[in-house]
């Protein structure tokens, strides 16, 4: 009898909405994810054995990141949180090398890395990759690797290799991130 009274009383309450569960998991936006995402390994290289004879060139010295791309977008007024995007994000080390060689991270260069909508790596071969900048990225498959223009995002080392891994299909609230080993350039043309 007590149970029946409870069910009747809750049914008589006016103005209450039924309880619902959240249907989506809340993650971070693309920009927020770039600022905290751990990137590919940075190996010691030939300096390793010079530091310590027991150290190998392939020992991990640290990890690269992606925060410089997010900060450059904020500075240039390119919003990584406003729409649903696929973003080809170069690593911090890649950006440092690009800037050291006279490159500039203008709004056009940054927008050339951003494609509206979500494109998984498996969709690249048939996808329309028109960027926010207005030009279209070029997909190619060569040497058992996928290329976007001259960059090879989403590369995984094969076999026993200790090579760098550039993750792909990283889900964010508003899209996907594909780690990139080059800064993509508008007006890219393939070289024969």
C-alpha positions in Angstrom: 0.0 0.0 0.0 2.9 2.3 0.8 4.4 1.8 -2.7 1.2 2.6 -4.4 1.0 5.9 -2.4 4.5 6.9 -3.5 3.8 6.2 -7.2 0.5 8.1 -7.1 2.0 11.1 -5.3 4.9 11.5 -7.8 2.4 11.2 -10.6 0.4 14.1 -9.2 3.4 16.5 -9.0 2.9 19.4 -11.5 5.7 21.0 -13.4 8.4 18.3 -13.0 10.1 16.8 -16.1 10.9 13.2 -16.2 14.6 12.4 -15.4 16.7 11.9 -18.5 20.2 10.7 -19.0 22.9 12.5 -21.0 23.1 10.8 -24.4 26.7 12.0 -25.3 29.9 11.9 -23.4 31.4 15.4 -22.9 35.0 15.6 -24.0 37.2 18.6 -24.8 37.0 20.7 -27.9 39.7 20.4 -30.6 41.6 23.4 -29.3 41.5 22.2 -25.6 42.6 18.7 -26.7 45.5 20.1 -28.7 46.8 21.9 -25.6 46.9 18.7 -23.4 47.5 15.9 -25.9 50.8 14.0 -25.7 52.4 13.7 -29.1 55.0 11.4 -30.7 58.1 10.3 -28.8 61.2 12.5 -29.0 64.2 10.1 -29.2 67.7 11.0 -28.0 69.3 10.3 -31.4 73.1 10.4 -31.7 73.4 12.6 -28.5 72.1 9.7 -26.4 75.4 7.7 -26.1 77.3 11.0 -25.6 75.2 11.7 -22.5 75.5 8.1 -21.1 77.3 5.1 -22.7 74.4 2.9 -21.5 71.8 5.1 -23.3 70.8 4.2 -26.9 69.8 6.5 -29.7 66.3 5.0 -29.7 65.7 5.8 -26.0 62.8 8.2 -25.4 63.9 11.7 -24.3 60.4 13.1 -24.0 57.2 13.6 -25.9 56.1 16.2 -28.5 52.9 18.1 -28.1 50.3 20.0 -30.2 49.7 23.2 -28.1 51.5 25.6 -30.5 48.9 25.0 -33.2 46.1 25.7 -30.8 47.7 28.9 -29.5 48.5 30.0 -33.1 44.8 29.5 -34.0 43.7 31.6 -31.0 46.2 34.3 -31.8 45.1 34.4 -35.5 41.3 34.3 -34.6 40.8 30.8 -36.0 38.1 29.2 -33.9 38.7 25.5 -33.3 35.7 25.2 -31.0 32.9 26.6 -33.1 32.0 23.9 -35.6 32.5 20.2 -36.4 35.9 19.8 -38.0 38.6 17.5 -39.0 42.0 19.1 -38.2 45.4 18.0 -39.4 47.5 19.2 -36.5 51.3 19.6 -36.8 53.4 18.8 -33.7 55.2 21.6 -31.7 58.6 20.5 -33.1 57.3 20.6 -36.6 56.0 24.1 -36.1 59.3 25.2 -34.5 61.2 23.9 -37.6 58.7 25.6 -40.0 59.1 29.0 -38.2 62.9 28.6 -38.0 63.0 28.1 -41.8 61.1 31.4 -42.4 57.5 30.1 -42.4 54.6 32.1 -41.0 51.5 30.7 -39.3 49.0 33.1 -40.9 45.3 32.6 -40.6 45.3 31.2 -44.2 48.0 28.6 -43.4 46.1 27.5 -40.2 42.7 27.3 -41.9 44.3 25.1 -44.6 44.7 22.4 -41.9 40.9 22.4 -41.1 38.2 20.6 -43.0 34.6 21.0 -42.1 32.9 17.8 -40.8 34.4 14.6 -39.4 36.6 12.5 -41.7 38.1 9.3 -40.3 41.4 8.2 -41.8 39.6 5.4 -43.6 37.5 8.0 -45.4 40.4 10.1 -46.8 40.7 8.4 -50.2 37.2 9.3 -51.2 36.5 12.4 -49.1 36.1 16.0 -50.3 38.8 17.8 -48.3 37.9 21.4 -49.0 39.5 23.4 -46.2 38.2 26.5 -44.3 40.9 28.4 -46.3 39.0 27.5 -49.5 41.5 25.2 -51.2 41.3 21.4 -51.2 43.8 19.0 -49.6 45.2 16.3 -51.8 45.1 12.6 -50.7 47.7 10.2 -52.1 48.7 6.7 -51.2 52.5 5.9 -51.8 55.1 3.7 -50.2 52.4 2.0 -48.1 51.6 5.3 -46.4 48.7 7.8 -46.7 49.7 11.4 -47.6 47.8 14.6 -47.3 49.7 16.9 -49.7 53.3 16.1 -48.6 52.5 15.3 -45.0 51.9 11.8 -43.7 49.4 12.1 -40.8 48.4 9.0 -38.8 51.7 7.2 -39.4 52.2 4.1 -37.2 55.6 2.4 -37.0 55.7 -1.1 -38.6 57.1 -4.2 -37.1 59.8 -3.9 -34.5 60.5 -0.3 -35.6 60.8 2.3 -32.9 59.8 5.1 -35.3 57.5 7.9 -34.4 53.8 7.4 -34.2 51.4 10.2 -35.3 48.0 9.3 -34.0 44.8 9.6 -36.2 41.1 9.6 -35.5 41.4 11.3 -32.1 37.8 12.1 -31.1 37.0 15.5 -29.6 33.6 17.1 -28.8 33.5 18.9 -32.1 35.5 16.7 -34.5 38.6 14.7 -35.1 42.4 15.4 -34.8 45.0 13.7 -37.1 48.6 14.3 -36.0 50.7 15.7 -38.8 54.4 15.7 -39.4 54.5 18.8 -41.6 52.9 22.2 -41.7 50.5 22.1 -44.7 50.9 24.8 -47.3 48.2 26.4 -49.4 48.8 26.2 -53.1 50.5 22.9 -52.8 51.4 21.2 -56.0 52.7 17.6 -56.4 56.3 17.3 -57.6 56.9 14.7 -60.3 
